[in-house]
Amino acid sequence: MFVWSKRLVGLLLGLFILMLGVFLFNSAPDQASGLKIHTTRWMALNYIGLVVWVFVWMIDQARMRAKNFWVWLVPFALAPLPTLMLFVLFLQRRMKPS
């Protein structure tokens, strides 16, 4: 893959660990709803990480196929999953012989 590099992966994993540490140590354990807040933050962190990973993957796949990715940016920001499905279908179209 063109986009992924050891530096980028290290940075993203480091940010994930840092955010996880902030979430774990920031919540007060004596609150009755601490588990719900922790669970919500954990789900949000994982969702954000997944969206970033899919975004980078889409850039990489578009570059490999010499397609323009930036037209997919706004739809991806508004609805990531349907845009991902349409993007994959778009990339699976038969290419015209040149």
WOLINSUL-V6502 format. One line per field, one symbol per residue. phi: phi as a letter, one per 40 degrees, with the letter a starting at -180 (. if undefined). burial: 1 if it has 24 or more other C-alpha atoms within 12 Angstrom, else 0. Layout:
phi=???
burial=???
This chain:
phi=.cccbcccccccccccccccccccccccccccbcccccccccccccccccccccdcccccccccbfbcccccccccccaccccccccccccccccccb
burial=00000000000000000000001000000000000001000000100000000111011011000000100100010001001100100000000000
